[in-house]
């Protein structure tokens, strides 16, 4: 199945523009996971592998990449799909209330507890609980949660009666938890309990080939909301969108598309370049890409030399470069850098040049 649009060039001539969507792209439209890039296909394969199990999943990725969509897809494909999917934003709940939110409380347990209240874990019994922003969970709550993960039981606040639950746990974070463990802001035992099956959700800048499909999907979605329809897409629109680094990822792309539809007049879809121009990357010519790659390789190798091959932790290469560990791992893989070579650069071996992060493309 395909949807066809006509792109209009700046001189008003037209050219054929057909977006061929893979079958699964429409089949999964209920979850709005759209794209056919190799990175997305690899991600969805991991989802299909882990979904039928009851294994704990840790979803990693930048803000706005769609981590909750992945969690919902895991639940949808699991044997628990007919049972509740309960989402908890750990960063949005005050520390004084999070125990009550997660585990419930008895009447009179504290001031204002006028009646017994069921917690999120109890509500998720038989289904899945999604602990979003798990990296923001206070240390004292991590201790309580660790017991729940290990023993699948808890007590409501104000009660000593244990309650057993059958819950599948999926957690997500945009933080580098390995570094947080090294900094002692996240418990190591909690990290290893959660990190059974880690899934990395790529940033939008890592899957630029998916932008045409995403744009089509979002145009259809938001245009229907406001009662508009579009026959053509201006020729350079996709080029402009693919040249942008999208620090806000898919969430930012959604905002740009929705705003463009709101202000659009007529049936030609286009965007205001000014909304993204400030963050446009340099022209992606082959020589420049090669030059950037060489510069990134030098900087990464220098950081690995200084950290003696360590990537994570406060003295690791990722911290020295000021980028997330997952981003650095991705760059090391794409540049085919062998980390093992740098573990022997010590005890008098001349160090490589000091790291200057100014030119590293991490946005």
N, C-alpha and C positions, 0 to 999 in steps of 0.2 A: 504494500500500500504506500502510495506516495502523495505528497501534496505539492502543487506547483505554484510558484509565484513568478512574476516577471520583474526583473530588476531594471530600473531606469537609470541610465547614465546621466551625467551632468548636462550633456547636450540634448537630453530628451530622447535619444535613440534607445531601443529596447533590446534586451538579450534574454534568452531563455535561462531560467534558474529553477531547477528542480531539486527538491530535497527528498532523497530516498531514505525512508526511515526503516530500520530493521524491524522485523516482526515484534520482537520483544519490547521495542520502544513504545509501541502502542499498547501492548499487552500489560506493561507495567505502568501505564498512565495513571492508575489509581494511586500509585506511590510517587508519581512525577519524577521517576529516575529516567532521564532522557540523555541519549548519546550512544555513540558506537565506536569511540576511540579505543585503542588497545588498552590504555590504563583503566578505563571504565569497565571494559569487558573482563579484565583480570580481577577487578574489585568484585564484580557481580558473581564471578566464578567462586571466589572465596565465600561470598554470602551463601551461595547455593550449597557449598560443602558443609558449612557450619550450621546452617539453619535447622536441619533435621535433628541435630544433637541437642543436649541440654547444657552444653559447655558455656562457661562465662566468656563473654566477648568484650574486648576493650577496643573502642573505635577512636582512632587518633586522626587529627586533622585541624586545619586552621578554622577560625570562625567563618561561618557562612558557606561551608563546603557541602552541607547536606548530611551531617552525621545522624541527625534524627531520622531522616528518610531511610538511611541504611539500617538503622535499628528497627524501624517499622517493617522494612522488607524482610529482615531476619525473622521477625515475629510472624509475618504473613505466611512465610514459607515453612514455618515450624509446625510441629504437632500441637502447639498451643494456640493456633491462630483463632480458634473459636472462643478463647478465654481472654481476660482483660489484658490490655497493654497500658501500663501506668507510667507516665513520664514525671520525673522529679527533677527540677532545676535546682541543683545543690547550691548554686551561687545566689539564688534569689530568696532563699529562706534565711531569716536571722538565726545566728548560732543558738540563741536561747530557745528557739521554737523547733529546730530541725529534728530533735529526738521525737517530739510529739507528732510532727508531720509524718515521719517515717514509720514510727511504731505505735502511734496512738496514745491515748491517756485515759485514765479512770476519772470518774467524777470526783472533784475535790483534790485532784493530784497537785494542783497549784492554783493560785489566784486566777479566777476567770474560767476555770474548768468546771462548768456548770453541769456537764453531762459526759458520759463515756463517749469517746470518739475513736473511730477506726482509723488506723494509720495506713500509709500507702502500701506497705508490704502486705498487710492483711487484705487490702483491696485487690492486690495483684495475685492473690493465691490461685494457683493453677495456671497462671499466665506468665507474663513477662513484666519486669520492672526495669525501666530505662533511667539510669542515674546520669543525667547530663551534667556537664561541668564538675565531674567527680574530683578534679584537682583542687577545687575550692572548698572541699569539705573540711571543717575544723578537725584538728588532731583528736580531740576528745570524742567526737562522733565517729571518727575512723575506727577507734577501738571497739565501740559498740557494734558498728556495722561489720567489722571483721568477724565477730562471733556469729552474726546472722549468716554471713557467707559460708563460714565453716560448718555450722551446726544446723542451719535452716530453722532457727527458733529465736524468739525474743520475748521480752516482757513489755507491756504497755507502761508508760510513765505512771508511777504511783501504784504499780502492781508487782507482785513477785511470782505470779502464775505464768509459766512459760507457754507460749503459743507457737505451734509448729506450722510452717508454711512450705508449700511446694512452689517455688518461684524461680524462674530463669532470670539471671542478672545480666544486663547489658549496660556497660558504662561508657562514657565518652568524655573526652577532654581536648582542649587545644594547647594544653601545657605539656612541657617535656617532663614526664613523671620521673624518668631516671635522674634528671638533674634535680628535681624536687626531693627525691629520696636522698641524694648526695648532700643537699642543703638542709636536710632534716625537717622539711616542711610537709613531707608526705611519708607515711610509714612504709618501710620496705616490705613488711609482711603483707600489708594491704595491696601493694603494687603487684607482688608475685601471685596473690590470690586472684586479682583481676586480669592479669596478663596471660590468661590461658590461651586465648586465640586473638591476637592483635590484628586489627584491620586498619590500614592507612587509607584515608580518603584524600585523593590528590586535590591540590588547589586548582582553580579554574585556569590559571596561566599554564598549568602542566597538561591541560587537555583542550587546547585552543580549537582543535578540529571539531569539538562538540558544539562550538558556539552557534553555527548555522542551525542545527537541530534545536538547541535551546531557545534561540531567538524565535523560531517558528512556533515552538510550543508555547512560549510566553506571550507572543502576539495573539495566538488563538485564545489563550486563557484570559488575558486582561481585556482584549477587545470585546469579547462576549460580555464581560462584566458591565462595560459602559455602552453597549449597544452600537459598536462601530465594526466596520469590516475593512480589510485592506486587500487591494488587488495587486499592488506592486511594492517592491522594496527598493529603495534607492541604491544604486550600484555600489557606492563606496561604504555603505553602512556596515556590512560584514567586515570589510577591511579595517575600518576604524575600531570596531569592537575587538577584533583579533589582535590589534596593535597595542591594546591597553593591558596593563598588568593585573587589574582586578584585585586590589588588596582586600576588598570586601567579598570577593568570590561570587558565588551564584546569587547570594542575597543582594549584592550590589547590582548585578546584572538585572535582576528582577525589578529593582527600583528604577533603573534607567529605562527599561522597556515600558513599565507602567506609566512613568512620567511622560515618555514620548507619545504614548497612545492618548493620554489625557489632553495634550496640547495639539495633537495632530488635526489637520484640516484636510479633507479629501481622502482619497483611497490609496495614497502613496505613503508608505511607512519610512520614516527616517529618524535620525537622532540629531540632537544639537551637539556638534563636536566639542563645544566648550565644556560640556559636562564631563568629558573624559580627557580632554587635550592636556591638562596639566600633568597627567601621569602617563602620557604616551611614551612608549619605549622608543629608543632610537631605531631608525629604519633597519629592517632585518635583512640586510644584504649579506651574502655569503662571507666576504672578507671580514666584515664587522663581527659576525657571529663567531668566526674562527678566532678573531682577536680577543673577544670577550671570554671565550672558552679557555684560551691560553692563560689569560689573566686570572680567571677563576681557579684554574688548575694550580698556578703558582701560589695563590693565596691559601688555598686549601692545603696544599702540600707543606707550606710554611707553618700553618697552624698545627697540622699533624706532627710535624717535626718538633715543635715546641711542646706539644702535649704527649710526646713519645707514643703516638699512635692511638691515644684515647680520643673518642668522639664525644661521649657524654660526660656529665659531671661538671662541677665548678671549674676544674682545671682542664677540661676537655676542649677539643678543637671547636665544637659548636659554640661553647661559651666564649671562646676567644674571638670568634667571628661574629658573635651576636645574632645567631640564627638558630631556629629550632633544630634539635637533633635529627628529626625526620627529614627536614629539608636538606641538611648536610649529607645524610645517608643517601638520599636520592641523587644529589650532585656527585658524590663519590662514585656511585654506581654508573651514572651516565658518562662520567669522564674516565671511567675504568682505572681509578686510582687504587693501588694496592696498599691498604692500611698496614699490613704486616711489615712492609719494608721500613716503616718509621719507628717500629718498636725497638730497633737496635740502635737508633740515633741517640746515644747517651754516653755518659762517662768520657767526656773529652772530645767527642765527635763534634766538629764545627756545626753550629746551628744554622738553619736556613734563615733568610731575611725575616725580620719582624713583620707581623701581620698588619696590613692596612686594609680595613674593611670598606673603604670608601667606594670602590668600584665593584663590589660583589653584588650580583643581581639577585636579591633575596626577596624583593617585593612580590 
